[in-house]
């Protein structure tokens, strides 16, 4: 595991190589790391790093499998590793079809691990064999190793997404923070010590940065993007 940690630390482009080292030693062949960043309730960016067959990725996207992928559905509500055989057993018929089609493209038994982070990110790491089902010990060892490097993988992928994250000034953050708490412009002005006209000025600037139409939409975008976060006391 030391090699995987070191290469992730030294080079942002070595995620592929690093995770390959971990899974091959455990008897697995394929991996897929997908990260989603919600810019709003209707706009989500996706980053995928994988060594799945290219034909499978094309087939997956062309058939909109993300609409009923049981792995994605599971990741939205859970954070523990899950074997694909469990998903195949419990999934809706459309979801089962996704996993069965993956097998047709040579992606065999495996497991998925959901993970979450700052800026409303949701990630999924999936590890698969080719055809034969790995042993229980192989599963346990690989899950342990992937869980160990997942925080580093997440950090590297988030860095590329955050290059597009909108930055707010300290004063803008203060105004928006109290707007999130339901304060009026006048109340915010009293709290931070300025005129309500200044508060409106800052909130309008924030709205322009996010391209939003009103205060409520601005608050939603700011929270989802991680531009503003709760106080931890």
MDAnalysis code that builds the backbone (N, CA, C; Angstrom):
import MDAnalysis as mda
import numpy as np

u = mda.Universe.empty(699, n_residues=233, atom_resindex=np.repeat(np.arange(233), 3), trajectory=True)
u.add_TopologyAttr("name", ["N", "CA", "C"] * 233)
u.add_TopologyAttr("resid", np.arange(1, 234))
u.add_TopologyAttr("resname", ["UNK", "UNK", "UNK", "UNK", "UNK", "UNK", "UNK", "UNK", "UNK", "UNK", "UNK", "UNK", "UNK", "UNK", "UNK", "UNK", "UNK", "UNK", "UNK", "UNK", "UNK", "UNK", "UNK", "UNK", "UNK", "UNK", "UNK", "UNK", "UNK", "UNK", "UNK", "UNK", "UNK", "UNK", "UNK", "UNK", "UNK", "UNK", "UNK", "UNK", "UNK", "UNK", "UNK", "UNK", "UNK", "UNK", "UNK", "UNK", "UNK", "UNK", "UNK", "UNK", "UNK", "UNK", "UNK", "UNK", "UNK", "UNK", "UNK", "UNK", "UNK", "UNK", "UNK", "UNK", "UNK", "UNK", "UNK", "UNK", "UNK", "UNK", "UNK", "UNK", "UNK", "UNK", "UNK", "UNK", "UNK", "UNK", "UNK", "UNK", "UNK", "UNK", "UNK", "UNK", "UNK", "UNK", "UNK", "UNK", "UNK", "UNK", "UNK", "UNK", "UNK", "UNK", "UNK", "UNK", "UNK", "UNK", "UNK", "UNK", "UNK", "UNK", "UNK", "UNK", "UNK", "UNK", "UNK", "UNK", "UNK", "UNK", "UNK", "UNK", "UNK", "UNK", "UNK", "UNK", "UNK", "UNK", "UNK", "UNK", "UNK", "UNK", "UNK", "UNK", "UNK", "UNK", "UNK", "UNK", "UNK", "UNK", "UNK", "UNK", "UNK", "UNK", "UNK", "UNK", "UNK", "UNK", "UNK", "UNK", "UNK", "UNK", "UNK", "UNK", "UNK", "UNK", "UNK", "UNK", "UNK", "UNK", "UNK", "UNK", "UNK", "UNK", "UNK", "UNK", "UNK", "UNK", "UNK", "UNK", "UNK", "UNK", "UNK", "UNK", "UNK", "UNK", "UNK", "UNK", "UNK", "UNK", "UNK", "UNK", "UNK", "UNK", "UNK", "UNK", "UNK", "UNK", "UNK", "UNK", "UNK", "UNK", "UNK", "UNK", "UNK", "UNK", "UNK", "UNK", "UNK", "UNK", "UNK", "UNK", "UNK", "UNK", "UNK", "UNK", "UNK", "UNK", "UNK", "UNK", "UNK", "UNK", "UNK", "UNK", "UNK", "UNK", "UNK", "UNK", "UNK", "UNK", "UNK", "UNK", "UNK", "UNK", "UNK", "UNK", "UNK", "UNK", "UNK", "UNK", "UNK", "UNK", "UNK", "UNK", "UNK", "UNK", "UNK", "UNK", "UNK", "UNK", "UNK", "UNK", "UNK"])
u.atoms.positions = np.array([
    [0.816, -1.218, 0.000],
    [0.000, 0.000, 0.000],
    [0.846, 1.264, 0.000],
    [2.084, 1.172, 0.455],
    [2.927, 2.364, 0.526],
    [3.113, 2.976, -0.860],
    [3.309, 2.118, -1.893],
    [3.494, 2.637, -3.243],
    [2.272, 3.414, -3.714],
    [1.092, 2.897, -3.413],
    [-0.139, 3.562, -3.835],
    [-0.279, 4.921, -3.178],
    [-0.018, 4.976, -1.856],
    [-0.104, 6.244, -1.143],
    [0.898, 7.243, -1.707],
    [2.132, 6.794, -1.922],
    [3.181, 7.698, -2.383],
    [2.858, 8.276, -3.751],
    [2.419, 7.430, -4.681],
    [2.169, 7.924, -6.031],
    [0.975, 8.864, -6.067],
    [-0.024, 8.620, -5.232],
    [-1.158, 9.538, -5.164],
    [-0.723, 10.879, -4.614],
    [0.183, 10.842, -3.654],
    [0.655, 12.060, -3.024],
    [1.529, 12.868, -3.970],
    [2.289, 12.185, -4.816],
    [3.281, 12.852, -5.635],
    [2.738, 13.346, -6.974],
    [1.735, 12.674, -7.503],
    [1.301, 13.001, -8.862],
    [-0.200, 12.815, -9.013],
    [-0.871, 13.904, -9.347],
    [-2.328, 13.864, -9.478],
    [-2.784, 12.961, -10.615],
    [-1.899, 12.650, -11.553],
    [-2.269, 11.823, -12.698],
    [-2.050, 10.337, -12.454],
    [-1.659, 9.973, -11.263],
    [-1.329, 8.576, -10.985],
    [-2.445, 7.804, -10.298],
    [-3.660, 8.339, -10.275],
    [-4.765, 7.610, -9.648],
    [-4.964, 6.267, -10.337],
    [-4.949, 6.286, -11.656],
    [-5.151, 5.059, -12.424],
    [-4.123, 4.001, -12.053],
    [-2.862, 4.381, -12.085],
    [-1.787, 3.442, -11.786],
    [-1.850, 2.970, -10.338],
    [-2.167, 3.875, -9.439],
    [-2.177, 3.557, -8.018],
    [-3.250, 2.542, -7.661],
    [-4.447, 2.748, -8.170],
    [-5.526, 1.826, -7.834],
    [-5.331, 0.489, -8.534],
    [-4.699, 0.506, -9.707],
    [-4.376, -0.746, -10.388],
    [-3.467, -1.618, -9.541],
    [-2.496, -0.993, -8.896],
    [-1.580, -1.745, -8.039],
    [-2.331, -2.455, -6.924],
    [-3.313, -1.773, -6.378],
    [-4.060, -2.333, -5.256],
    [-4.946, -3.492, -5.680],
    [-5.657, -3.339, -6.803],
    [-6.641, -4.360, -7.164],
    [-6.002, -5.598, -7.783],
    [-4.936, -5.419, -8.553],
    [-4.291, -6.566, -9.190],
    [-3.717, -7.506, -8.144],
    [-3.157, -6.945, -7.088],
    [-2.576, -7.774, -6.029],
    [-3.635, -8.595, -5.305],
    [-4.910, -8.195, -5.443],
    [-6.008, -8.902, -4.780],
    [-6.763, -9.821, -5.735],
    [-6.322, -9.900, -6.976],
    [-6.981, -10.791, -7.914],
    [-8.101, -10.165, -8.719],
    [-8.189, -8.835, -8.708],
    [-9.211, -8.143, -9.490],
    [-8.571, -7.503, -10.722],
    [-9.402, -7.139, -11.685],
    [-8.891, -6.615, -12.955],
    [-9.384, -5.214, -13.275],
    [-10.673, -4.979, -13.090],
    [-11.279, -3.720, -13.512],
    [-11.593, -2.803, -12.338],
    [-11.569, -1.499, -12.620],
    [-12.014, -0.521, -11.629],
    [-12.698, 0.642, -12.335],
    [-13.565, 1.296, -11.603],
    [-14.208, 2.523, -12.082],
    [-14.380, 3.457, -10.899],
    [-13.920, 4.692, -11.060],
    [-14.121, 5.718, -10.042],
    [-14.949, 6.823, -10.686],
    [-16.125, 7.039, -10.161],
    [-17.013, 8.079, -10.683],
    [-17.300, 9.082, -9.585],
    [-17.152, 10.357, -9.893],
    [-17.454, 11.400, -8.919],
    [-18.452, 12.382, -9.528],
    [-19.456, 12.721, -8.719],
    [-20.484, 13.673, -9.131],
    [-20.399, 14.912, -8.252],
    [-20.473, 16.073, -8.875],
    [-20.513, 17.339, -8.146],
    [-21.760, 18.099, -8.570],
    [-22.657, 18.357, -7.619],
    [-23.904, 19.065, -7.907],
    [-23.664, 20.569, -7.905],
    [-23.852, 21.198, -9.059],
    [-23.750, 22.654, -9.161],
    [-25.078, 23.309, -8.786],
    [-26.163, 22.572, -8.996],
    [-27.501, 22.995, -8.581],
    [-28.319, 21.724, -8.468],
    [-29.613, 21.856, -8.188],
    [-30.449, 20.667, -8.068],
    [-30.671, 19.982, -9.412],
    [-30.398, 20.691, -10.508],
    [-30.620, 20.113, -11.839],
    [-29.341, 19.995, -12.669],
    [-28.218, 20.498, -12.162],
    [-26.965, 20.472, -12.921],
    [-25.887, 19.744, -12.120],
    [-25.397, 18.638, -12.680],
    [-24.382, 17.829, -12.019],
    [-23.240, 17.547, -12.978],
    [-22.007, 17.732, -12.500],
    [-20.830, 17.396, -13.295],
    [-20.345, 16.010, -12.889],
    [-19.768, 15.298, -13.857],
    [-19.300, 13.941, -13.604],
    [-17.869, 13.770, -14.086],
    [-17.055, 13.137, -13.260],
    [-15.701, 12.758, -13.650],
    [-15.595, 11.245, -13.526],
    [-15.059, 10.587, -14.542],
    [-14.900, 9.133, -14.518],
    [-13.451, 8.775, -14.816],
    [-12.860, 7.982, -13.941],
    [-11.537, 7.397, -14.177],
    [-11.725, 5.893, -14.080],
    [-11.426, 5.161, -15.152],
    [-11.698, 3.724, -15.135],
    [-10.849, 2.995, -16.169],
    [-10.810, 1.676, -16.013],
    [-10.191, 0.849, -17.046],
    [-11.188, -0.172, -17.588],
    [-12.489, 0.118, -17.397],
    [-13.525, -0.723, -18.000],
    [-13.376, -0.689, -19.522],
    [-13.857, -1.707, -20.211],
    [-13.824, -1.672, -21.682],
    [-14.531, -0.418, -22.216],
    [-13.923, 0.241, -23.189],
    [-14.508, 1.465, -23.737],
    [-15.897, 1.209, -24.320],
    [-16.072, 0.002, -24.872],
    [-17.365, -0.334, -25.460],
    [-18.475, -0.312, -24.407],
    [-18.108, -0.704, -23.187],
    [-19.099, -0.696, -22.107],
    [-19.488, 0.730, -21.742],
    [-18.520, 1.630, -21.647],
    [-18.827, 3.017, -21.298],
    [-19.731, 3.643, -22.364],
    [-19.435, 3.384, -23.631],
    [-20.263, 3.917, -24.714],
    [-21.680, 3.356, -24.616],
    [-21.771, 2.046, -24.418],
    [-23.076, 1.389, -24.301],
    [-23.847, 1.932, -23.098],
    [-23.151, 2.132, -21.989],
    [-23.768, 2.639, -20.755],
    [-24.364, 4.028, -20.978],
    [-23.573, 4.910, -21.571],
    [-24.029, 6.289, -21.776],
    [-25.130, 6.378, -22.833],
    [-24.975, 5.630, -23.921],
    [-25.970, 5.691, -24.998],
    [-27.339, 5.191, -24.544],
    [-27.346, 4.266, -23.585],
    [-28.605, 3.696, -23.104],
    [-29.096, 4.337, -21.807],
    [-28.418, 5.434, -21.407],
    [-28.837, 6.171, -20.201],
    [-28.987, 5.256, -18.985],
    [-28.028, 4.358, -18.821],
    [-28.096, 3.419, -17.703],
    [-28.047, 4.118, -16.351],
    [-27.527, 5.345, -16.321],
    [-27.452, 6.048, -15.045],
    [-28.834, 6.298, -14.449],
    [-29.866, 6.243, -15.282],
    [-31.224, 6.476, -14.787],
    [-31.723, 5.340, -13.902],
    [-31.170, 4.129, -14.087],
    [-31.621, 3.002, -13.265],
    [-30.475, 2.086, -12.848],
    [-29.278, 2.641, -12.807],
    [-28.112, 1.895, -12.327],
    [-28.277, 1.608, -10.834],
    [-28.333, 0.341, -10.413],
    [-28.531, 0.033, -8.994],
    [-27.359, 0.459, -8.119],
    [-26.168, 0.576, -8.715],
    [-25.002, 1.023, -7.950],
    [-25.171, 2.483, -7.564],
    [-25.569, 3.309, -8.514],
    [-25.790, 4.726, -8.242],
    [-26.948, 4.916, -7.271],
    [-28.009, 4.150, -7.449],
    [-29.159, 4.247, -6.543],
    [-28.746, 3.896, -5.117],
    [-27.925, 2.878, -4.970],
    [-27.452, 2.474, -3.643],
    [-26.566, 3.552, -3.036],
    [-25.669, 4.119, -3.839],
    [-24.711, 5.107, -3.340],
    [-25.387, 6.377, -2.851],
    [-26.546, 6.697, -3.383],
    [-27.248, 7.918, -2.980],
    [-27.733, 7.855, -1.539],
    [-27.912, 6.644, -1.009],
    [-28.484, 6.508, 0.334],
    [-27.611, 5.722, 1.300],
    [-26.472, 5.209, 0.829],
    [-25.632, 4.360, 1.680],
    [-24.165, 4.746, 1.545],
    [-23.355, 4.280, 2.481],
    [-21.924, 4.598, 2.442],
    [-21.052, 3.389, 2.744],
    [-21.624, 2.203, 2.793],
    [-20.851, 0.996, 3.082],
    [-20.633, 0.189, 1.804],
    [-19.541, -0.584, 1.741],
    [-19.282, -1.410, 0.557],
    [-20.409, -2.414, 0.324],
    [-20.663, -2.729, -0.931],
    [-21.701, -3.707, -1.252],
    [-21.257, -4.570, -2.431],
    [-21.492, -5.872, -2.323],
    [-21.171, -6.801, -3.403],
    [-22.211, -6.680, -4.513],
    [-21.769, -6.859, -5.728],
    [-22.691, -6.762, -6.859],
    [-23.744, -7.864, -6.835],
    [-23.397, -9.037, -6.276],
    [-24.394, -10.106, -6.245],
    [-25.577, -9.698, -5.377],
    [-25.320, -8.889, -4.353],
    [-26.385, -8.379, -3.496],
    [-27.254, -7.395, -4.276],
    [-26.611, -6.523, -5.047],
    [-27.362, -5.575, -5.875],
    [-28.181, -6.310, -6.933],
    [-27.578, -7.329, -7.521],
    [-28.265, -8.093, -8.562],
    [-29.493, -8.797, -8.001],
    [-29.385, -9.217, -6.770],
    [-30.483, -9.929, -6.116],
    [-31.644, -8.994, -5.783],
    [-31.321, -7.776, -5.330],
    [-32.350, -6.868, -4.805],
    [-32.838, -5.814, -5.790],
    [-32.139, -5.638, -6.896],
    [-32.444, -4.523, -7.802],
    [-33.751, -4.719, -8.564],
    [-34.294, -3.586, -9.014],
    [-35.435, -3.565, -9.931],
    [-34.999, -4.244, -11.237],
    [-35.912, -4.842, -11.989],
    [-35.543, -5.512, -13.245],
    [-34.665, -4.675, -14.170],
    [-34.951, -3.375, -14.296],
    [-34.108, -2.521, -15.147],
    [-32.698, -2.423, -14.586],
    [-32.589, -2.369, -13.245],
    [-31.284, -2.313, -12.612],
    [-30.515, -3.608, -12.790],
    [-31.203, -4.723, -12.685],
    [-30.562, -6.020, -12.901],
    [-30.014, -6.116, -14.319],
    [-30.739, -5.530, -15.260],
    [-30.307, -5.562, -16.658],
    [-28.982, -4.835, -16.844],
    [-28.764, -3.759, -16.085],
    [-27.502, -3.016, -16.176],
    [-26.336, -3.919, -15.791],
    [-26.455, -4.604, -14.657],
    [-25.368, -5.458, -14.179],
    [-25.170, -6.673, -15.083],
    [-26.255, -7.234, -15.580],
    [-26.137, -8.385, -16.479],
    [-25.475, -7.984, -17.791],
    [-25.770, -6.783, -18.269],
    [-25.127, -6.303, -19.489],
    [-23.652, -6.020, -19.266],
    [-23.305, -5.567, -18.054],
    [-21.888, -5.366, -17.738],
    [-21.130, -6.680, -17.872],
    [-21.740, -7.765, -17.423],
    [-21.117, -9.084, -17.528],
    [-20.917, -9.473, -18.987],
    [-21.853, -9.097, -19.837],
    [-21.730, -9.378, -21.272],
    [-20.507, -8.697, -21.873],
    [-20.107, -7.564, -21.289],
    [-18.939, -6.836, -21.779],
    [-17.661, -7.265, -21.056],
    [-17.735, -8.338, -20.293],
    [-16.547, -8.882, -19.642],
    [-16.270, -8.372, -18.252],
    [-17.194, -7.570, -17.702],
    [-17.014, -7.037, -16.349],
    [-17.699, -7.989, -15.380],
    [-16.886, -8.745, -14.646],
    [-17.409, -9.810, -13.808],
    [-17.742, -9.402, -12.391],
    [-17.735, -10.361, -11.458],
    [-18.115, -10.117, -10.063],
    [-17.271, -9.020, -9.429],
    [-17.885, -8.286, -8.514],
    [-17.141, -7.222, -7.853],
    [-17.925, -6.569, -6.742],
    [-17.464, -5.390, -6.351],
    [-18.117, -4.640, -5.278],
    [-17.989, -3.151, -5.563],
    [-18.806, -2.361, -4.882],
    [-18.760, -0.900, -5.015],
    [-18.716, -0.261, -3.640],
    [-18.002, 0.864, -3.544],
    [-17.883, 1.610, -2.293],
    [-18.278, 3.064, -2.551],
    [-19.372, 3.547, -1.972],
    [-19.734, 4.962, -2.097],
    [-18.873, 5.811, -1.159],
    [-18.641, 7.056, -1.527],
    [-17.966, 7.981, -0.613],
    [-18.466, 9.393, -0.881],
    [-18.397, 10.214, 0.141],
    [-18.877, 11.591, 0.056],
    [-17.815, 12.537, 0.567],
    [-17.921, 13.799, 0.122],
    [-16.955, 14.779, 0.573],
    [-17.514, 16.175, 0.499],
    [-16.607, 17.142, 0.558],
    [-17.021, 18.537, 0.533],
    [-17.575, 18.903, -0.835],
    [-18.183, 20.069, -0.888],
    [-18.752, 20.600, -2.134],
    [-19.819, 19.685, -2.723],
    [-20.562, 18.997, -1.858],
    [-21.675, 18.144, -2.297],
    [-21.236, 17.089, -3.305],
    [-20.075, 16.512, -3.100],
    [-19.590, 15.479, -4.004],
    [-20.060, 14.104, -3.559],
    [-20.392, 13.283, -4.533],
    [-20.715, 11.879, -4.313],
    [-19.815, 11.069, -5.216],
    [-19.123, 10.105, -4.655],
    [-18.229, 9.272, -5.437],
    [-18.548, 7.799, -5.271],
    [-18.168, 7.018, -6.271],
    [-18.358, 5.572, -6.227],
    [-17.108, 4.907, -6.793],
    [-16.523, 3.997, -6.021],
    [-15.426, 3.171, -6.502],
    [-15.973, 1.766, -6.716],
    [-15.830, 1.240, -7.923],
    [-16.257, -0.127, -8.216],
    [-15.050, -0.942, -8.655],
    [-14.928, -2.143, -8.100],
    [-13.817, -3.038, -8.401],
    [-14.392, -4.363, -8.885],
    [-13.851, -4.883, -9.996],
    [-14.411, -6.104, -10.575],
    [-13.339, -7.075, -11.034],
    [-13.688, -8.356, -11.008],
    [-12.869, -9.394, -11.611],
    [-13.310, -9.547, -13.068],
    [-12.717, -10.507, -13.770],
    [-13.106, -10.731, -15.162],
    [-14.290, -11.681, -15.235],
    [-14.114, -12.880, -14.720],
    [-15.228, -13.826, -14.766],
    [-15.363, -14.621, -13.473],
    [-14.279, -15.221, -12.996],
    [-14.365, -16.024, -11.786],
    [-14.583, -15.142, -10.563],
    [-15.359, -15.657, -9.630],
    [-15.659, -14.910, -8.409],
    [-14.487, -15.011, -7.444],
    [-13.854, -13.896, -7.069],
    [-12.735, -13.940, -6.120],
    [-13.172, -14.524, -4.778],
    [-12.206, -14.977, -4.013],
    [-12.503, -15.574, -2.714],
    [-12.932, -14.500, -1.722],
    [-13.513, -14.953, -0.614],
    [-13.926, -14.024, 0.441],
    [-12.728, -13.234, 0.954],
    [-11.590, -13.905, 1.097],
    [-10.383, -13.222, 1.588],
    [-9.918, -12.154, 0.604],
    [-10.024, -12.451, -0.696],
    [-9.630, -11.463, -1.705],
    [-10.530, -10.231, -1.642],
    [-11.830, -10.468, -1.488],
    [-12.772, -9.362, -1.349],
    [-12.413, -8.503, -0.139],
    [-12.217, -9.163, 0.999],
    [-11.952, -8.448, 2.247],
    [-10.672, -7.629, 2.145],
    [-9.635, -8.211, 1.555],
    [-8.349, -7.516, 1.447],
    [-8.450, -6.321, 0.503],
    [-9.142, -6.509, -0.611],
    [-9.253, -5.420, -1.585],
    [-10.109, -4.279, -1.041],
    [-11.205, -4.618, -0.368],
    [-12.048, -3.582, 0.231],
    [-11.248, -2.766, 1.233],
    [-10.436, -3.440, 2.031],
    [-9.617, -2.756, 3.032],
    [-8.643, -1.790, 2.369],
    [-8.006, -2.232, 1.296],
    [-7.023, -1.382, 0.619],
    [-7.692, -0.193, -0.078],
    [-8.820, -0.434, -0.719],
    [-9.511, 0.654, -1.416],
    [-10.033, 1.682, -0.424],
    [-10.567, 1.214, 0.705],
    [-11.035, 2.147, 1.731],
    [-9.890, 3.016, 2.239],
    [-8.692, 2.453, 2.285],
    [-7.539, 3.198, 2.793],
    [-7.122, 4.325, 1.860],
    [-7.222, 4.112, 0.549],
    [-6.758, 5.148, -0.388],
    [-7.888, 6.028, -0.922],
    [-9.137, 5.686, -0.608],
    [-10.270, 6.475, -1.112],
    [-10.188, 7.957, -0.752],
    [-9.823, 8.337, 0.499],
    [-9.726, 9.777, 0.800],
    [-8.739, 10.510, -0.104],
    [-7.644, 9.855, -0.481],
    [-6.649, 10.481, -1.344],
    [-7.177, 10.601, -2.773],
    [-7.853, 9.551, -3.237],
    [-8.469, 9.599, -4.561],
    [-9.482, 10.735, -4.627],
    [-10.319, 10.815, -3.597],
    [-11.355, 11.852, -3.541],
    [-10.736, 13.240, -3.591],
    [-9.695, 13.463, -2.813],
    [-9.065, 14.783, -2.749],
    [-8.495, 15.185, -4.104],
    [-7.849, 14.250, -4.787],
    [-7.253, 14.553, -6.084],
    [-8.318, 14.900, -7.128],
    [-9.418, 14.156, -7.109],
    [-10.467, 14.408, -8.094],
    [-11.212, 15.705, -7.799],
    [-11.428, 15.992, -6.521],
    [-12.125, 17.221, -6.141],
    [-11.324, 18.447, -6.546],
    [-10.007, 18.365, -6.477],
    [-9.165, 19.504, -6.824],
    [-9.435, 19.975, -8.250],
    [-9.616, 19.036, -9.174],
    [-9.873, 19.428, -10.560],
    [-11.256, 20.041, -10.712],
    [-12.224, 19.551, -9.930],
    [-13.566, 20.122, -9.978],
    [-13.605, 21.503, -9.351],
    [-12.841, 21.689, -8.284],
    [-12.911, 22.947, -7.544],
    [-12.238, 24.099, -8.269],
    [-11.489, 23.797, -9.330],
    [-10.908, 24.881, -10.114],
    [-12.004, 25.757, -10.723],
    [-13.208, 25.170, -10.862],
    [-14.323, 25.910, -11.448],
    [-15.281, 26.433, -10.382],
    [-14.967, 26.171, -9.104],
    [-15.849, 26.612, -8.031],
    [-15.777, 28.126, -7.872],
    [-16.908, 28.762, -7.735],
    [-16.974, 30.218, -7.600],
    [-16.459, 30.637, -6.232],
    [-15.600, 31.625, -6.223],
    [-15.007, 32.115, -4.983],
    [-15.741, 33.373, -4.513],
    [-15.989, 33.440, -3.220],
    [-16.646, 34.597, -2.619],
    [-15.679, 35.333, -1.709],
    [-15.833, 36.653, -1.624],
    [-15.033, 37.434, -0.686],
    [-15.527, 37.164, 0.730],
    [-14.731, 37.566, 1.710],
    [-15.118, 37.352, 3.113],
    [-16.437, 38.048, 3.419],
    [-16.607, 39.271, 2.916],
    [-17.832, 40.020, 3.177],
    [-19.030, 39.355, 2.496],
    [-18.826, 38.866, 1.293],
    [-19.904, 38.163, 0.597],
    [-20.307, 36.902, 1.357],
    [-19.323, 36.197, 1.887],
    [-19.616, 34.997, 2.670],
    [-20.425, 35.335, 3.919],
    [-20.070, 36.433, 4.566],
    [-20.803, 36.851, 5.765],
    [-22.263, 37.153, 5.435],
    [-22.473, 37.915, 4.382],
    [-23.845, 38.269, 3.992],
    [-24.646, 37.025, 3.620],
    [-24.023, 36.144, 2.863],
    [-24.729, 34.951, 2.416],
    [-24.998, 33.994, 3.574],
    [-24.052, 33.926, 4.499],
    [-24.233, 33.056, 5.668],
    [-25.504, 33.421, 6.423],
    [-25.683, 34.704, 6.679],
    [-26.852, 35.136, 7.442],
    [-28.121, 35.106, 6.603],
    [-27.967, 35.239, 5.280],
    [-29.130, 35.061, 4.404],
    [-29.616, 33.612, 4.477],
    [-28.667, 32.689, 4.585],
    [-29.025, 31.272, 4.740],
    [-29.796, 31.028, 6.031],
    [-29.548, 31.879, 7.021],
    [-30.235, 31.749, 8.308],
    [-31.586, 32.457, 8.315],
    [-31.983, 32.976, 7.150],
    [-33.296, 33.598, 7.026],
    [-33.350, 35.057, 7.439],
    [-32.184, 35.689, 7.598],
    [-32.160, 37.095, 8.003],
    [-32.470, 38.008, 6.818],
    [-33.140, 39.110, 7.091],
    [-33.400, 40.117, 6.063],
    [-32.138, 40.939, 5.842],
    [-32.133, 41.742, 4.793],
    [-30.973, 42.594, 4.521],
    [-30.715, 43.538, 5.692],
    [-31.775, 44.084, 6.270],
    [-31.615, 44.994, 7.408],
    [-31.015, 44.258, 8.601],
    [-31.485, 43.049, 8.872],
    [-30.960, 42.270, 10.000],
    [-29.498, 41.893, 9.781],
    [-29.163, 41.529, 8.550],
    [-27.768, 41.197, 8.240],
    [-26.879, 42.411, 8.459],
    [-27.356, 43.571, 8.038],
    [-26.591, 44.811, 8.210],
    [-26.311, 45.079, 9.682],
    [-27.293, 44.835, 10.548],
    [-27.105, 45.048, 11.980],
    [-26.091, 44.071, 12.563],
    [-26.091, 42.849, 12.064],
    [-25.200, 41.812, 12.593],
    [-23.749, 42.064, 12.206],
    [-23.512, 42.408, 10.930],
    [-22.125, 42.531, 10.469],
    [-21.623, 43.970, 10.488],
    [-22.492, 44.915, 10.831],
    [-22.059, 46.293, 11.005],
    [-21.863, 47.075, 9.726],
    [-22.879, 47.130, 8.900],
    [-22.819, 47.935, 7.676],
    [-24.239, 48.368, 7.335],
    [-24.413, 49.058, 6.226],
    [-25.753, 49.488, 5.826],
    [-26.463, 48.359, 5.089],
    [-27.783, 48.399, 5.114],
    [-28.526, 47.361, 4.392],
    [-28.308, 47.487, 2.891],
    [-28.004, 48.701, 2.415],
    [-27.693, 48.888, 0.999],
    [-26.423, 48.123, 0.621],
    [-25.447, 48.118, 1.538],
    [-24.206, 47.376, 1.293],
    [-24.474, 45.878, 1.241],
    [-25.349, 45.407, 2.117],
    [-25.713, 43.985, 2.119],
    [-26.347, 43.599, 0.787],
    [-27.276, 44.416, 0.323],
    [-27.940, 44.153, -0.958],
    [-26.920, 44.144, -2.090],
    [-25.953, 45.074, -2.032],
    [-24.894, 45.146, -3.040],
    [-24.118, 43.830, -3.095],
    [-23.723, 43.320, -1.925],
    [-22.949, 42.074, -1.881],
    [-23.780, 40.885, -2.352],
    [-25.021, 40.819, -1.945],
    [-25.879, 39.707, -2.354],
    [-26.147, 39.730, -3.856],
    [-26.253, 40.929, -4.423],
    [-26.426, 41.040, -5.875],
    [-25.168, 40.583, -6.611],
    [-24.005, 40.915, -6.049],
    [-22.742, 40.464, -6.648],
    [-22.656, 38.941, -6.654],
    [-23.074, 38.342, -5.538],
    [-23.051, 36.879, -5.436],
    [-23.982, 36.268, -6.475],
    [-25.150, 36.867, -6.618],
    [-26.122, 36.371, -7.593],
    [-25.563, 36.421, -9.010],
    [-24.819, 37.478, -9.321],
    [-24.199, 37.593, -10.644],
    [-23.147, 36.511, -10.847],
    [-22.376, 36.224, -9.794],
    [-21.335, 35.198, -9.898],
    [-21.935, 33.825, -10.184],
    [-23.053, 33.521, -9.530],
    [-23.694, 32.221, -9.709],
    [-24.664, 32.188, -10.889],
    [-25.003, 33.352, -11.409],
    [-25.969, 33.402, -12.496],
    [-27.366, 33.027, -12.048],
    [-27.703, 33.419, -10.814],
    [-29.006, 33.070, -10.244],
    [-29.970, 34.250, -10.314],
    [-31.259, 33.947, -10.136],
    [-32.300, 34.949, -10.330],
    [-32.824, 35.564, -9.036],
    [-32.642, 34.869, -7.923],
    [-33.155, 35.395, -6.661],
    [-32.327, 34.873, -5.494],
    [-32.623, 35.365, -4.306],
    [-31.838, 35.031, -3.123],
    [-31.907, 33.544, -2.783],
    [-33.074, 32.952, -2.939],
    [-33.237, 31.540, -2.586],
    [-32.418, 30.635, -3.508],
    [-32.418, 30.968, -4.788],
    [-31.641, 30.193, -5.747],
    [-30.146, 30.370, -5.493],
    [-29.755, 31.573, -5.116],
    [-28.354, 31.844, -4.802],
    [-27.899, 31.018, -3.607],
    [-28.717, 30.960, -2.577],
    [-28.387, 30.180, -1.383],
    [-28.210, 28.705, -1.740],
    [-29.113, 28.176, -2.563],
    [-29.028, 26.772, -2.972],
    [-27.730, 26.492, -3.709],
    [-27.376, 27.343, -4.666],
    [-26.143, 27.163, -5.432],
    [-24.921, 27.242, -4.523],
    [-24.915, 28.183, -3.605],
    [-23.760, 28.364, -2.723],
    [-23.553, 27.158, -1.822],
    [-24.631, 26.620, -1.287],
    [-24.524, 25.462, -0.401],
    [-24.087, 24.218, -1.162],
    [-24.655, 23.997, -2.341],
    [-24.309, 22.818, -3.121],
    [-22.876, 22.863, -3.624],
    [-22.392, 24.049, -3.950],
    [-21.035, 24.178, -4.486],
    [-19.972, 24.182, -3.405],
    [-20.390, 24.345, -2.150],
    [-19.415, 24.413, -1.071],
    [-18.813, 25.790, -0.905],
    [-19.372, 26.793, -1.606],
    [-18.861, 28.157, -1.485],
    [-19.091, 28.701, -0.087],
    [-20.087, 28.157, 0.597],
    [-20.341, 28.521, 1.983],
    [-20.695, 27.248, 2.742],
    [-20.184, 27.139, 3.957],
    [-20.384, 25.928, 4.749],
    [-20.825, 26.285, 6.162],
    [-21.484, 25.371, 6.869],
    [-21.930, 25.645, 8.239],
    [-20.753, 25.865, 9.185],
    [-20.994, 26.638, 10.231],
    [-19.998, 26.808, 11.281],
    [-19.937, 25.547, 12.123],
    [-18.739, 25.122, 12.477],
    [-18.564, 23.969, 13.356],
    [-18.035, 24.474, 14.684],
    [-18.879, 24.480, 15.689],
    [-18.500, 25.024, 16.994],
    [-18.366, 23.902, 18.011],
])
